[in-house]
Amino acid sequence: MDTLSFILGMSSVAVITISVVAVLGFFKVRNVEKQFNEYKQNFSVEFDMRTKDIHDTINYVNNELIRRIDKTEREVASQLDSRLDKLETKLTRP
């Protein structure tokens, strides 16, 4: 009878210990999962912000490039008109 009581007592201690460890493990896993979801959300927000910054920079550079091309085009056309007028004047004068 003593052996049976000892085995039942040890079994109940083992079951309780396993149950406590399982519950603690469950809560740790939930905590890690919550931290992971927060990290994932923060990463997503940061990624979106950086993507927007890159997109804005690309748009700014593109607009600046278009502006410079238009300015250079106007300058070239103006210079060409000026040179053609001078050539025409030289050709039409006797």
C-alpha positions in Angstrom: 0.0 0.0 0.0 2.9 2.3 0.8 4.4 1.8 -2.6 1.0 2.5 -4.3 0.5 5.7 -2.3 4.1 6.7 -3.2 3.6 6.1 -6.9 0.2 7.9 -6.9 1.7 10.9 -5.0 4.7 11.1 -7.4 2.4 10.7 -10.4 0.2 13.6 -9.2 3.3 15.8 -8.5 4.6 15.0 -12.0 1.2 15.8 -13.6 0.9 19.0 -11.7 4.5 20.0 -12.6 3.8 19.2 -16.3 0.6 21.2 -16.2 2.3 24.2 -14.6 5.1 24.0 -17.2 2.5 23.7 -20.0 0.6 26.7 -18.7 3.8 28.8 -18.3 4.9 27.7 -21.8 1.5 28.7 -23.2 1.7 32.2 -21.7 5.3 32.6 -22.9 4.3 31.6 -26.4 1.4 34.1 -26.3 3.7 36.8 -25.1 6.2 36.1 -27.9 3.4 36.0 -30.4 2.1 39.4 -29.2 5.7 40.9 -29.4 6.1 39.4 -32.9 2.8 40.9 -34.1 3.8 44.3 -32.7 7.2 44.0 -34.4 5.6 43.0 -37.6 3.2 46.0 -37.4 6.0 48.4 -36.6 8.1 47.0 -39.4 5.2 47.4 -41.8 4.7 51.1 -40.8 8.4 51.8 -41.1 8.5 50.0 -44.5 5.6 52.1 -45.7 7.2 55.3 -44.5 10.5 54.6 -46.1 8.8 53.5 -49.4 6.8 56.8 -49.4 10.1 58.8 -48.7 11.8 57.0 -51.6 8.8 57.6 -53.9 8.7 61.3 -52.9 12.4 61.6 -53.6 12.1 60.0 -57.0 9.2 62.3 -57.9 11.2 65.3 -56.8 14.2 64.3 -58.8 12.1 63.5 -61.8 10.3 66.9 -61.6 13.7 68.7 -61.1 15.1 66.8 -64.2 12.1 67.8 -66.3 12.4 71.4 -65.2 16.1 71.5 -66.1 15.5 69.8 -69.4 12.8 72.4 -70.3 15.1 75.3 -69.2 18.0 73.9 -71.3 15.7 73.4 -74.2 14.5 77.0 -74.0 18.1 78.3 -73.7 19.2 76.3 -76.7 16.3 77.5 -78.8 16.9 81.1 -77.8 20.6 80.8 -78.6 19.8 79.1 -81.9 17.3 81.9 -82.8 19.9 84.5 -81.9 22.6 82.9 -84.1 20.2 82.3 -87.0 19.1 86.0 -86.8 22.8 87.1 -86.9 23.5 84.8 -89.9 20.4 86.1 -91.7 21.5 89.6 -91.1 25.0 88.8 -92.5 23.6 87.1 -95.5 21.0 89.8 -96.4 23.4 92.8 -96.1 25.3 93.5 -99.3 
